Amino acid sequence: MQITVVPASPKTGAATVRSLLADPSATVKGYYRDLNKVPAEFKAHPRFEAVKGDVEDAATLDFAGSDAVLVITPPLYEEKDIVAHAHLVAENVKAAVKKAGSVKRLVYLSSVGAQYDRGTGEILSNHAAETVLHDAAPEVVFVRCAYFMENWAMNVETIKEAGFFFTTLTPLDYALPMIAVQDIGATCAAELLATGTPLPARPHIFELHGPRAYTSVDAQKGFEAAAGRSLEMRPIPKEGLGEFYGAVFPPQVAAAFVEMNASYLEGGILYEDPRPTAGEKKYGKTELAEVLKELYGA
Ligand SMILES: NC(=O)c1ccc[n+]([C@@H]2O[C@H](COP(=O)([O-])OP(=O)(O)OC[C@H]3O[C@@H](n4cnc5c(N)ncnc54)[C@H](OP(=O)(O)O)[C@@H]3O)[C@@H](O)[C@H]2O)c1
């Protein structure tokens, strides 16, 4: 089975390629806008081909011969309209799928909360892509992922340098579903390899969580185990999110992160979740402490 990952550059793209290559029946094409960034572990693999292409440019995408496609809308950290950008990327991929004629299944790596058209900040990009991709192939799967455990990577620097870390997950004992990137890769690969197996609906949608929900205190314990010492946690209250994200991101990006972060705290739309994703939930196996240990490099 030939499977295309577009783009393959995000960490979730790499995790999916890794899982796919573990199955001898899969040959994989991965799109990169910069071929110098193809990981060495894939470059030499006989069933992997790196293709130069940019999801922002429809003319560079050619899926002829592919049976299945994994689509990712890469996050933007520059001053662009994130919704318009995700819409463009999804339209480009949809057109390439139609042109190829061979693609039976499209899997979109989406987010918890992608069903909402307001109040979720950055997740509105996933909503925009879902509205375009819902009928892009005979079989369509939306994998709505929980908060990535790898988001905690941003704290490693202050932990190593000064023994503390900021957390925007408050109150500190509030538990949020989280998922490891390697489990996202394994789940997306399984969905792609199941191409041709009947699905209950188009699109078939499920949420992907880790083995349990985790609190900021769990993150502190995990980092302390990795660092081998006690660490100070510095909580950012909901009212302080604007200043916090404004210090590291340009204004539009910061605003999207503030709204997304607030959406899963008490009072936010994802906390209330008035229109939950119907049907099954799937669960990864990897625990937060395992991911934090790896991020820390212990
Ligand atoms: N973080 C979360 O908690 C969370 C939760 C649920 C869902 N999601 C969603 O998950 C998706 C994937 O996130 P991720 O964390 O895997 O992404 P990521 O690793 O942050 O992706 C960054 C990569 O995207 C590539 N990229 C950017 N623009 C590109 C373009 N025009 N063409 C090709 N490649 C491009 C960049 O490649 P270069 O090497 O070329 O610069 C960069 O390496 C996003 O849609 C996000 O909304 C995230």
The ligand as a MOL file (V3000), in Angstrom:
LIG
                    3D

  0  0  0     0  0            999 V3000
M  V30 BEGIN CTAB
M  V30 COUNTS 48 52 0 0 0
M  V30 BEGIN ATOM
M  V30 1 N 0.1790 20.9400 20.1850 0
M  V30 2 C -0.9770 20.4210 20.5700 0
M  V30 3 O -1.2470 20.2800 21.7730 0
M  V30 4 C -1.9750 19.9750 19.5390 0
M  V30 5 C -3.1290 19.3020 19.9500 0
M  V30 6 C -4.0290 18.8480 18.9870 0
M  V30 7 C -3.7920 19.0740 17.6470 0
M  V30 8 N -2.6670 19.7530 17.2650 0 CHG=1
M  V30 9 C -2.4500 19.9510 15.8180 0
M  V30 10 O -1.4480 19.0590 15.3860 0
M  V30 11 C -0.9460 19.4900 14.1290 0
M  V30 12 C 0.5300 19.1650 14.0170 0
M  V30 13 O 1.2690 19.7800 15.0140 0
M  V30 14 P 2.8140 19.4200 15.2500 0
M  V30 15 O 3.0770 19.7900 16.6830 0
M  V30 16 O 3.1330 18.0480 14.7850 0 CHG=-1
M  V30 17 O 3.5330 20.4470 14.3100 0
M  V30 18 P 5.0520 20.9770 14.4210 0
M  V30 19 O 5.9720 19.8550 14.7360 0
M  V30 20 O 5.0990 22.1730 15.3050 0
M  V30 21 O 5.2410 21.4340 12.9020 0
M  V30 22 C 6.2640 22.2900 12.5610 0
M  V30 23 C 6.7670 21.8580 11.2050 0
M  V30 24 O 5.8100 22.2230 10.1960 0
M  V30 25 C 6.5100 22.3750 8.9920 0
M  V30 26 N 5.8500 23.3080 8.0750 0
M  V30 27 C 5.4100 24.5410 8.3460 0
M  V30 28 N 4.8640 25.1000 7.2470 0
M  V30 29 C 4.9950 24.1790 6.2370 0
M  V30 30 C 4.6390 24.1640 4.8780 0
M  V30 31 N 4.0520 25.2210 4.3200 0
M  V30 32 N 4.9020 23.0690 4.1510 0
M  V30 33 C 5.5130 22.0020 4.7230 0
M  V30 34 N 5.8890 21.9590 6.0220 0
M  V30 35 C 5.6250 23.0370 6.7660 0
M  V30 36 C 7.8460 22.9420 9.4200 0
M  V30 37 O 8.7830 22.3420 8.5900 0
M  V30 38 P 10.1630 23.0030 8.1640 0
M  V30 39 O 11.1220 22.0190 8.7280 0
M  V30 40 O 10.0920 23.0300 6.7020 0
M  V30 41 O 10.2440 24.3700 8.7900 0
M  V30 42 C 8.0420 22.5010 10.8670 0
M  V30 43 O 9.0490 21.5180 11.0270 0
M  V30 44 C -1.3620 20.9550 13.9890 0
M  V30 45 O -2.3940 21.0680 13.0540 0
M  V30 46 C -1.8940 21.2920 15.3850 0
M  V30 47 O -2.9280 22.2630 15.3140 0
M  V30 48 C -1.7640 20.1880 18.1720 0
M  V30 END ATOM
M  V30 BEGIN BOND
M  V30 1 1 1 2
M  V30 2 2 2 3
M  V30 3 1 2 4
M  V30 4 1 4 5
M  V30 5 2 4 48
M  V30 6 2 5 6
M  V30 7 1 6 7
M  V30 8 2 7 8
M  V30 9 1 8 9
M  V30 10 1 8 48
M  V30 11 1 9 10
M  V30 12 1 9 46
M  V30 13 1 10 11
M  V30 14 1 11 12
M  V30 15 1 11 44
M  V30 16 1 12 13
M  V30 17 1 13 14
M  V30 18 2 14 15
M  V30 19 1 14 16
M  V30 20 1 14 17
M  V30 21 1 17 18
M  V30 22 2 18 19
M  V30 23 1 18 20
M  V30 24 1 18 21
M  V30 25 1 21 22
M  V30 26 1 22 23
M  V30 27 1 23 24
M  V30 28 1 23 42
M  V30 29 1 24 25
M  V30 30 1 25 26
M  V30 31 1 25 36
M  V30 32 1 26 27
M  V30 33 1 26 35
M  V30 34 2 27 28
M  V30 35 1 28 29
M  V30 36 1 29 30
M  V30 37 2 29 35
M  V30 38 1 30 31
M  V30 39 2 30 32
M  V30 40 1 32 33
M  V30 41 2 33 34
M  V30 42 1 34 35
M  V30 43 1 36 37
M  V30 44 1 36 42
M  V30 45 1 37 38
M  V30 46 2 38 39
M  V30 47 1 38 40
M  V30 48 1 38 41
M  V30 49 1 42 43
M  V30 50 1 44 45
M  V30 51 1 44 46
M  V30 52 1 46 47
M  V30 END BOND
M  V30 END CTAB
M  END
